[in-house]
């Protein structure tokens, strides 16, 4: 893991870092992510509260927008 990823992981926490990285890697070319919270939990081996808190954090920072259940858009 490079220094930037190590620092970012320390700031937000390892699990949140993994979830954010997973969301970025699974967004299409327009920034859409078509995954439910349970799918994100399963694929990142994370708890539902951790995934929900991470999504809320990204929404509060105007990085992610929930279009509808199972569809999100990275807006930065």
N, CA, C and O of each residue as an XYZ file, in Angstrom:
304
protein
N       0.856     -1.176      0.000
C       0.000      0.000      0.000
C       0.900      1.236      0.000
O       1.824      1.333      0.807
N       0.632      2.171     -0.897
C       1.461      3.364     -0.967
C       1.157      4.303      0.195
O       0.183      4.114      0.923
N       1.997      5.310      0.358
C       1.877      6.222      1.507
C       0.523      6.929      1.537
O      -0.077      7.054      2.605
N       0.028      7.395      0.384
C      -1.258      8.088      0.349
C      -2.355      7.173      0.882
O      -3.142      7.586      1.734
N      -2.416      5.948      0.396
C      -3.440      5.003      0.846
C      -3.300      4.690      2.330
O      -4.303      4.548      3.030
N      -2.072      4.583      2.814
C      -1.852      4.335      4.238
C      -2.378      5.497      5.079
O      -3.050      5.281      6.088
N      -2.077      6.713      4.670
C      -2.523      7.897      5.403
C      -4.039      7.998      5.359
O      -4.674      8.234      6.387
N      -4.623      7.822      4.184
C      -6.083      7.898      4.032
C      -6.759      6.832      4.880
O      -7.780      7.097      5.515
N      -6.204      5.647      4.895
C      -6.742      4.543      5.690
C      -6.698      4.863      7.183
O      -7.631      4.539      7.917
N      -5.628      5.491      7.624
C      -5.514      5.868      9.032
C      -6.517      6.958      9.405
O      -7.021      6.979     10.528
N      -6.808      7.857      8.478
C      -7.732      8.961      8.750
C      -9.169      8.452      8.853
O      -9.865      8.772      9.817
N      -9.621      7.671      7.882
C     -11.028      7.247      7.852
C     -11.256      5.873      8.466
O     -12.399      5.512      8.747
N     -10.216      5.114      8.678
C     -10.347      3.754      9.191
C     -10.212      2.754      8.055
O     -10.616      3.020      6.923
N      -9.648      1.618      8.369
C      -9.346      0.602      7.347
C     -10.592      0.115      6.615
O     -10.579      0.007      5.389
N     -11.670     -0.182      7.346
C     -12.887     -0.702      6.703
C     -13.517      0.346      5.795
O     -13.894      0.040      4.664
N     -13.634      1.582      6.282
C     -14.216      2.640      5.448
C     -13.358      2.866      4.213
O     -13.882      3.089      3.122
N     -12.042      2.809      4.380
C     -11.142      2.948      3.243
C     -11.404      1.856      2.211
O     -11.468      2.134      1.014
N     -11.554      0.610      2.673
C     -11.810     -0.508      1.764
C     -13.145     -0.327      1.033
O     -13.252     -0.622     -0.157
N     -14.149      0.156      1.750
C     -15.462      0.365      1.134
C     -15.395      1.478      0.099
O     -15.937      1.328     -0.997
N     -14.745      2.586      0.420
C     -14.615      3.699     -0.525
C     -13.851      3.250     -1.767
O     -14.239      3.566     -2.892
N     -12.779      2.524     -1.559
C     -11.995      2.007     -2.690
C     -12.851      1.075     -3.545
O     -12.820      1.157     -4.773
N     -13.609      0.194     -2.907
C     -14.484     -0.733     -3.620
C     -15.519      0.035     -4.448
O     -15.761     -0.306     -5.606
N     -16.128      1.067     -3.861
C     -17.128      1.850     -4.587
C     -16.505      2.524     -5.813
O     -17.094      2.527     -6.894
N     -15.321      3.088     -5.636
C     -14.639      3.739     -6.764
C     -14.306      2.741     -7.868
O     -14.460      3.039     -9.053
N     -13.856      1.572     -7.476
C     -13.485      0.542     -8.455
C     -14.701     -0.033     -9.180
O     -14.568     -0.553    -10.288
N     -15.886      0.053     -8.567
C     -17.080     -0.536     -9.161
C     -18.018      0.484     -9.779
O     -19.126      0.140    -10.189
N     -17.590      1.725     -9.850
C     -18.379      2.751    -10.529
C     -18.152      2.623    -12.033
O     -17.051      2.300    -12.479
N     -19.211      2.880    -12.813
C     -19.027      2.864    -14.261
C     -18.365      4.171    -14.703
O     -18.025      5.008    -13.868
N     -18.185      4.343    -16.004
C     -17.478      5.519    -16.521
C     -18.202      6.823    -16.221
O     -17.586      7.888    -16.275
N     -19.488      6.769    -15.909
C     -20.255      7.964    -15.556
C     -20.373      8.150    -14.044
O     -21.028      9.087    -13.588
N     -19.753      7.276    -13.272
C     -19.758      7.392    -11.821
C     -20.902      6.677    -11.134
O     -21.073      6.823     -9.924
N     -21.694      5.905    -11.872
C     -22.819      5.192    -11.271
C     -22.358      3.871    -10.660
O     -21.521      3.164    -11.221
N     -22.924      3.559     -9.499
C     -22.643      2.316     -8.798
C     -23.984      1.625     -8.586
O     -24.869      2.159     -7.918
N     -24.123      0.451     -9.150
C     -25.384     -0.277     -9.064
C     -25.211     -1.484     -8.141
O     -25.079     -2.619     -8.599
N     -25.214     -1.218     -6.841
C     -25.056     -2.257     -5.831
C     -25.913     -1.908     -4.622
O     -26.006     -0.740     -4.243
N     -26.533     -2.900     -4.020
C     -27.278     -2.664     -2.793
C     -26.309     -2.634     -1.610
O     -25.156     -3.048     -1.727
N     -26.787     -2.148     -0.490
C     -25.959     -2.125      0.715
C     -25.538     -3.539      1.090
O     -24.391     -3.762      1.478
N     -26.459     -4.497      0.979
C     -26.106     -5.881      1.316
C     -25.052     -6.450      0.376
O     -24.189     -7.213      0.810
N     -25.108     -6.093     -0.900
C     -24.081     -6.544     -1.844
C     -22.723     -5.943     -1.484
O     -21.698     -6.620     -1.551
N     -22.727     -4.671     -1.104
C     -21.473     -4.022     -0.689
C     -20.936     -4.702      0.562
O     -19.736     -4.953      0.669
N     -21.827     -5.003      1.511
C     -21.424     -5.722      2.732
C     -20.761     -7.049      2.380
O     -19.671     -7.354      2.863
N     -21.421     -7.826      1.543
C     -20.909     -9.146      1.171
C     -19.564     -9.053      0.459
O     -18.640     -9.809      0.760
N     -19.463     -8.132     -0.473
C     -18.262     -8.072     -1.310
C     -17.076     -7.405     -0.612
O     -15.932     -7.591     -1.027
N     -17.337     -6.637      0.436
C     -16.233     -6.010      1.178
C     -16.022     -6.650      2.545
O     -15.141     -6.246      3.304
N     -16.843     -7.655      2.850
C     -16.774     -8.327      4.148
C     -16.904     -7.307      5.281
O     -16.133     -7.320      6.241
N     -17.896     -6.425      5.145
C     -18.129     -5.356      6.116
C     -19.522     -5.486      6.705
O     -20.414     -6.085      6.104
N     -19.696     -4.918      7.884
C     -21.011     -4.944      8.515
C     -21.916     -3.900      7.864
O     -21.450     -2.932      7.262
N     -23.217     -4.125      8.002
C     -24.197     -3.194      7.441
C     -24.052     -1.796      8.048
O     -24.089     -0.819      7.300
N     -23.889     -1.653      9.369
C     -23.713     -0.308      9.918
C     -22.472      0.411      9.379
O     -22.500      1.624      9.167
N     -21.390     -0.332      9.159
C     -20.173      0.288      8.626
C     -20.396      0.787      7.207
O     -19.963      1.888      6.865
N     -21.066     -0.007      6.378
C     -21.352      0.406      5.001
C     -22.272      1.623      5.002
O     -22.034      2.583      4.270
N     -23.310      1.585      5.816
C     -24.255      2.710      5.871
C     -23.549      3.973      6.352
O     -23.755      5.046      5.784
N     -22.720      3.863      7.389
C     -21.988      5.024      7.889
C     -21.027      5.581      6.846
O     -20.862      6.796      6.739
N     -20.397      4.708      6.083
C     -19.475      5.154      5.034
C     -20.235      5.886      3.939
O     -19.794      6.937      3.473
N     -21.364      5.342      3.529
C     -22.181      5.995      2.502
C     -22.684      7.347      3.011
O     -22.670      8.328      2.267
N     -23.124      7.409      4.253
C     -23.579      8.680      4.824
C     -22.451      9.708      4.864
O     -22.668     10.885      4.574
N     -21.255      9.267      5.220
C     -20.098     10.159      5.238
C     -19.850     10.742      3.842
O     -19.627     11.944      3.695
N     -19.891      9.887      2.830
C     -19.667     10.344      1.457
C     -20.790     11.276      0.991
O     -20.540     12.223      0.245
N     -22.008     11.012      1.423
C     -23.129     11.890      1.073
C     -22.986     13.252      1.763
O     -23.238     14.286      1.145
N     -22.586     13.260      3.029
C     -22.402     14.513      3.767
C     -21.317     15.381      3.144
O     -21.403     16.609      3.180
N     -20.311     14.757      2.582
C     -19.202     15.476      1.947
C     -19.482     15.775      0.480
O     -18.597     16.247     -0.234
N     -20.699     15.506      0.023
C     -21.117     15.734     -1.372
C     -20.216     15.011     -2.369
O     -19.850     15.553     -3.412
N     -19.872     13.785     -2.025
C     -19.060     12.937     -2.904
C     -19.927     11.893     -3.584
O     -19.671     11.505     -4.723
N     -20.942     11.447     -2.887
C     -21.804     10.376     -3.362
C     -23.254     10.809     -3.208
O     -23.615     11.470     -2.234
N     -24.081     10.432     -4.179
C     -25.509     10.728     -4.108
C     -26.289      9.436     -4.319
O     -26.013      8.673     -5.244
N     -27.271      9.203     -3.446
C     -28.144      8.043     -3.625
C     -29.237      8.439     -4.603
O     -30.009      9.362     -4.345
N     -29.299      7.738     -5.719
C     -30.326      7.976     -6.729
C     -31.601      7.243     -6.308
O     -32.688      7.820     -6.297
N     -31.451      5.989     -5.968
C     -32.524      5.151     -5.425
C     -31.841      3.970     -4.765
O     -30.625      3.814     -4.883
N     -32.600      3.137     -4.074
C     -32.004      1.971     -3.434
C     -31.236      1.138     -4.462
O     -31.783      0.733     -5.488
N     -29.972      0.895     -4.170
C     -29.143      0.089     -5.068
C     -28.514      0.864     -6.213
O     -27.864      0.270     -7.073
N     -28.696      2.191     -6.242
C     -28.082      2.994     -7.299
C     -27.546      4.286     -6.691
O     -28.285      5.087     -6.119
N     -26.238      4.457     -6.835
C     -25.544      5.624     -6.302
C     -24.735      6.255     -7.433
O     -24.462      5.624     -8.454
N     -24.363      7.511     -7.224
C     -23.522      8.206     -8.210
C     -22.430      8.976     -7.493
O     -22.694      9.736     -6.562
N     -21.216      8.770     -7.934
C     -20.087      9.580     -7.446
C     -20.187     10.908     -8.175
O     -20.202     10.947     -9.405
N     -20.254     12.004     -7.415
C     -20.546     13.299     -8.038
C     -19.396     14.288     -7.984
O     -19.595     15.482     -8.206
N     -18.207     13.811     -7.696
C     -17.063     14.726     -7.734
C     -16.292     14.537     -9.001
O     -15.290     15.217     -9.221
